[in-house]
Amino acid sequence: METYYQPSKIYFDFNALEQLPNVLKKYGKRIFIVSTPDEPLVPLYNRVKDLCVNNGFEYYHFDQVAPNPSTTMVELAHKKLIEYHADVILAVGGGSSIDTAKVLALANQDENIDWDMLFEKFDSPYEDYGIYSENVLPIISVPTTSGTGSQVTQAAVISRNHDKCTIYHPQCISKEVILDPNLVATLPLKMSMATGFDAFTHAFESYLNVHHSVYSRFDSVNAIKLICEYLPKLHQDITNIEYRKYMSLSDTLAGRALSNSGADIPHPLSEIIGGVTNITHGVALACVFIPFIRVMNYKHEEDFAKLADVMDPSKINHSSSELVGIVEKFMESIGMKVTLSSMGVTKEQFDEICNSPILYHLPFASHDECIAILKQAYE
């Protein structure tokens, strides 16, 4: 039996942010805003605060989220949340801000965040976990990147020392999402490409995952088509707001597919890499992606051939072996054909990545296959 679950209400249009007061009023008056301190986004944060104040809301702004959010930072935010007694959490930003908001919402009114319990009990994207607590807060997400898909997934990725760990729970899914392409307009070129490639991998990997459905594959295929058309165009014209619109759409489609199907080996490998090196998630994915296709072709021949047809509609009935060249051409067009060594990963860091015990326990590939992918990614 195939299943598909996507409960988020999405407002998608230019200037959709103006709907924020109407969305917030459904949930209460006290708003806990979660964001990074990024200077380019300060005008947006001020606009959000003005929308709150001018419509009778109170707010507390926690603006100390960092890339690859850590347990220590989330605990600091959690203390502020307990003191504030919020009615709703408003995440404004990329995946780091939204993932932080998810854990805060889940652990609302818990005296302390029990990380051992959360990471061990809620470790599968496929389990139908019941209600965690009656105190869980609703989440409203306002994405400012087009890549993580976190606004429509149940996953929160949190760093614990050098390990990036994931919590999966349906109560982490945003109740409502403001998807306004204008809010992504200031994202720099390199980050636009890295987050866009992240969305591509979500669509690609969820297509392969054994938990896919006809519904998730519909999202995957349409996201891949949009990204292959519009991300290279955005690379050539970073100011084009129409291209931004299609990337916002494709990011959400890919996120829905990922939420319902799950990823493949590039994602856990990129999280190990990110935990050791702090390389941007999308860049880490780019390092391992071509090696992944080469090493795992024997396992995905039929699907790789179908994905080659999706990515290159000028021809039908591609062979699986043609996919490498098609993906390489796409990655070159967006400036994302990179390796671990070209990104400054040292031999010592590479050895630490290869010695990760997680490589022995991944369901997508054997330990030997993981090492083969990583070695090619380093070259």
C-alpha positions in Angstrom: 0.0 0.0 0.0 1.3 3.5 -0.9 1.0 6.3 1.5 1.4 10.1 1.2 1.1 12.7 3.9 1.4 16.5 3.5 -0.6 18.6 6.0 1.0 22.0 5.5 -1.1 24.8 4.1 1.0 26.7 1.6 0.6 30.4 0.5 2.5 30.7 -2.7 2.8 34.0 -4.5 4.8 37.2 -4.8 4.1 39.3 -1.7 2.6 36.2 0.1 4.2 37.6 3.3 1.4 40.0 3.6 -0.8 37.1 4.6 1.2 36.5 7.7 -1.1 38.4 10.2 -4.1 36.4 9.0 -2.1 33.2 9.5 -0.8 34.1 12.9 -4.2 35.1 14.3 -5.4 31.5 14.2 -2.9 30.5 16.8 -2.6 33.3 19.4 -1.0 36.6 20.2 2.5 35.7 21.5 4.9 34.9 18.7 8.4 33.3 19.1 10.4 34.3 16.1 13.4 32.1 15.2 16.1 33.2 12.8 19.8 33.6 12.1 21.5 37.0 12.8 22.3 37.4 9.0 22.7 41.0 8.2 21.2 40.8 4.7 18.0 39.5 6.2 17.6 42.2 8.9 15.2 44.2 6.7 13.0 41.1 6.4 13.1 40.5 10.1 12.1 44.1 10.7 9.3 43.8 8.2 8.0 40.6 10.0 8.2 42.4 13.4 6.3 45.4 12.0 3.6 43.1 10.6 3.3 41.6 14.1 3.2 44.9 16.1 0.9 46.6 13.6 -1.6 43.8 13.9 -1.7 43.5 17.7 0.8 40.6 18.2 3.6 40.4 20.7 6.9 38.8 19.8 10.2 37.6 21.1 13.0 37.3 18.5 15.6 34.6 19.0 18.2 35.5 16.3 21.2 33.3 17.3 20.6 30.3 15.0 23.9 29.3 13.3 24.4 27.0 10.2 24.3 23.3 11.3 22.4 24.2 14.5 23.9 22.6 17.6 22.3 21.1 20.6 23.9 23.9 22.8 22.3 26.6 20.7 18.9 25.0 20.7 19.0 24.6 24.4 19.7 28.3 24.8 16.6 29.1 22.6 14.6 26.6 24.6 15.3 28.4 27.8 14.0 31.7 26.2 10.9 29.9 24.9 10.0 28.5 28.3 10.4 32.0 29.8 8.3 33.6 27.0 5.2 31.3 27.0 4.6 31.6 23.2 1.4 30.6 21.4 3.2 29.9 18.1 6.7 29.6 16.6 7.5 31.6 13.5 10.6 30.3 11.6 12.1 32.9 9.2 15.0 31.7 7.3 16.6 28.6 5.7 16.8 25.0 7.0 18.8 25.8 10.1 16.2 28.2 11.4 13.3 25.9 10.5 14.9 22.8 12.0 15.6 24.8 15.2 12.0 25.8 15.4 10.9 22.2 15.0 12.8 21.0 18.0 11.6 24.0 20.1 8.0 23.4 19.1 8.3 19.7 20.0 10.0 20.3 23.4 7.9 23.2 24.4 7.3 23.2 28.2 9.7 20.2 28.6 12.0 21.2 31.6 15.0 20.1 29.5 15.5 18.8 26.1 16.2 15.0 26.4 18.4 14.6 23.3 19.2 10.9 23.9 15.4 10.2 24.0 14.6 12.3 20.9 17.4 11.0 18.7 16.8 7.3 19.7 13.0 7.2 19.9 12.3 9.4 16.8 15.0 8.1 14.4 12.9 6.9 11.4 11.1 8.9 8.7 8.8 5.9 8.1 7.3 5.3 11.6 3.9 6.8 12.3 4.8 8.3 15.6 1.9 9.4 17.8 1.4 12.7 19.6 4.6 13.6 21.5 2.9 16.1 23.8 -0.2 18.3 24.1 2.1 21.2 24.6 3.7 21.0 21.1 3.5 24.5 19.5 2.3 25.1 15.9 5.0 26.2 13.5 4.7 28.8 10.8 7.6 28.8 8.3 8.7 31.6 6.1 11.6 30.2 3.9 14.3 32.5 2.7 16.1 29.8 0.6 15.0 27.4 -2.1 16.7 24.2 -1.2 16.2 22.5 2.1 12.5 21.7 1.8 12.4 21.8 5.6 9.2 23.8 5.6 7.3 20.7 4.5 9.2 17.9 6.1 9.0 16.2 9.5 12.8 16.1 10.0 15.0 18.3 12.1 18.8 18.0 11.7 20.8 19.0 14.8 24.5 18.8 15.3 25.8 17.0 18.5 29.5 17.4 18.7 30.7 16.2 15.2 27.6 14.2 14.5 24.6 15.5 12.6 21.6 13.8 14.0 18.0 13.8 12.8 14.7 13.8 14.7 11.6 12.7 12.7 8.1 13.5 14.1 4.9 14.5 12.3 4.4 17.3 14.9 7.5 18.9 13.5 5.8 19.6 10.2 4.8 23.3 9.7 1.1 24.0 10.1 1.4 26.8 7.4 4.0 28.0 5.0 4.5 31.5 3.5 6.2 30.8 0.2 7.1 34.2 -1.2 9.8 34.2 -4.0 10.6 37.8 -3.2 12.1 36.7 0.1 14.8 34.6 -1.7 15.8 37.5 -4.0 18.8 38.6 -2.0 20.3 35.1 -1.7 23.9 35.2 -3.1 24.9 33.2 -6.2 26.9 30.5 -4.5 24.3 29.9 -1.8 21.5 29.9 -4.4 23.3 27.2 -6.3 24.1 25.1 -3.3 20.6 25.2 -1.9 19.2 24.6 -5.4 21.4 21.6 -5.8 20.2 20.4 -2.4 16.6 20.5 -3.7 17.7 18.6 -6.8 19.2 15.8 -4.6 16.0 15.6 -2.5 14.0 15.0 -5.7 16.6 12.6 -7.2 17.1 10.5 -4.0 13.5 10.3 -3.0 12.8 8.9 -6.5 15.1 6.0 -5.8 14.1 5.3 -2.3 12.2 2.0 -1.9 9.5 3.9 0.1 8.5 6.0 -2.9 4.9 6.1 -4.1 3.3 7.3 -7.3 2.5 10.5 -5.5 6.1 11.2 -4.2 7.5 10.3 -7.6 5.2 12.7 -9.3 6.7 15.4 -7.0 10.2 14.2 -7.6 9.9 14.2 -11.4 8.3 17.6 -11.6 10.9 19.1 -9.2 13.8 17.6 -11.2 12.3 19.1 -14.5 11.9 22.5 -13.0 15.3 22.6 -11.3 17.1 21.4 -14.5 15.4 24.1 -16.5 15.6 27.1 -14.0 18.6 26.6 -11.8 21.1 27.0 -14.7 19.1 30.0 -15.9 19.3 31.5 -12.4 23.0 30.9 -12.4 23.2 33.2 -15.5 20.8 35.8 -14.2 20.7 35.8 -10.4 18.3 38.7 -10.3 15.5 37.1 -12.3 12.5 36.8 -9.9 10.6 34.4 -12.2 13.4 31.9 -11.9 13.3 32.4 -8.2 9.6 31.6 -8.3 10.1 28.3 -10.0 12.9 27.3 -7.7 10.7 28.1 -4.7 8.1 25.8 -6.2 10.6 23.0 -7.0 12.1 23.2 -3.5 8.7 22.5 -2.0 7.8 19.7 -4.4 11.2 18.1 -3.6 10.6 18.5 0.1 7.2 16.8 -0.1 8.8 13.9 -2.0 11.6 13.6 0.6 9.2 13.8 3.5 7.2 10.9 2.1 9.9 8.7 0.5 13.2 9.5 2.2 16.7 10.0 0.8 19.5 7.7 -0.4 23.2 7.4 0.4 24.3 11.0 -0.6 22.5 12.6 2.3 23.9 10.6 5.2 27.4 10.8 3.6 27.0 14.6 3.3 25.9 14.9 6.9 29.0 13.0 8.1 31.1 15.3 5.9 29.4 18.4 7.3 29.8 17.2 10.8 33.6 16.9 10.4 34.3 19.8 8.1 31.4 22.2 8.4 31.1 22.3 4.6 27.8 23.7 3.4 25.3 20.8 3.1 24.6 21.4 -0.7 28.3 21.5 -1.4 29.0 18.3 0.5 26.2 16.7 -1.5 27.8 17.9 -4.8 31.1 16.3 -3.8 29.6 12.9 -3.4 26.9 12.9 -6.1 28.8 11.9 -9.2 30.7 9.2 -7.3 27.4 7.9 -5.9 25.9 7.5 -9.4 29.1 5.7 -10.6 29.4 3.3 -7.7 25.7 2.5 -7.3 24.7 2.2 -11.0 24.5 -1.6 -10.7 21.7 -1.2 -8.1 19.7 1.5 -9.8 20.1 0.7 -13.5 16.4 1.0 -14.4 15.7 4.1 -12.3 18.9 5.8 -13.5 17.9 5.3 -17.1 14.5 6.8 -16.3 16.0 9.8 -14.5 18.3 10.3 -17.5 15.2 10.6 -19.7 13.7 13.1 -17.2 16.9 15.3 -17.1 17.5 15.1 -20.9 14.1 15.2 -22.7 15.9 15.6 -26.1 16.2 11.8 -26.2 14.3 8.9 -25.0 15.4 5.5 -23.8 18.7 6.5 -22.3 21.0 3.9 -20.8 21.8 4.2 -17.1 25.5 4.8 -18.0 24.5 8.0 -19.7 23.2 9.6 -16.5 26.7 10.4 -15.2 27.4 12.7 -18.2 24.0 14.3 -18.0 24.4 15.1 -14.2 28.0 16.3 -14.7 26.8 18.7 -17.4 24.0 20.0 -15.2 26.4 20.5 -12.2 28.9 22.3 -14.4 26.1 24.7 -15.6 25.5 25.7 -12.0 29.1 25.8 -10.8 28.7 22.9 -8.5 31.1 20.3 -9.9 33.5 20.1 -6.9 35.4 17.5 -4.9 36.3 17.2 -1.2 39.9 18.1 -1.9 39.0 21.2 -4.0 36.8 22.4 -1.1 39.8 22.2 1.3 39.1 19.0 3.1 42.4 17.8 4.6 43.7 14.2 4.6 43.2 14.1 8.4 39.5 15.2 8.0 39.0 12.7 5.2 40.3 9.9 7.3 38.0 11.0 10.1 35.1 10.9 7.7 36.0 7.4 6.4 36.4 6.1 10.0 32.8 7.2 11.0 31.1 4.2 12.6 27.9 5.3 10.9 29.2 4.0 7.6 28.7 0.4 8.9 25.0 1.0 9.6 23.5 2.7 6.6 20.6 0.9 4.8 21.4 2.4 1.4 24.9 1.0 0.7 27.5 -1.3 2.2 30.5 0.0 4.1 32.8 -0.8 1.1 30.4 1.1 -1.3 30.4 4.1 1.1 34.2 4.1 1.1 34.4 3.8 -2.7 32.1 6.8 -3.0 34.1 8.9 -0.6 37.4 8.1 -2.2 36.1 9.2 -5.6 34.6 12.3 -4.0 38.0 13.2 -2.6 39.9 12.9 -5.8 
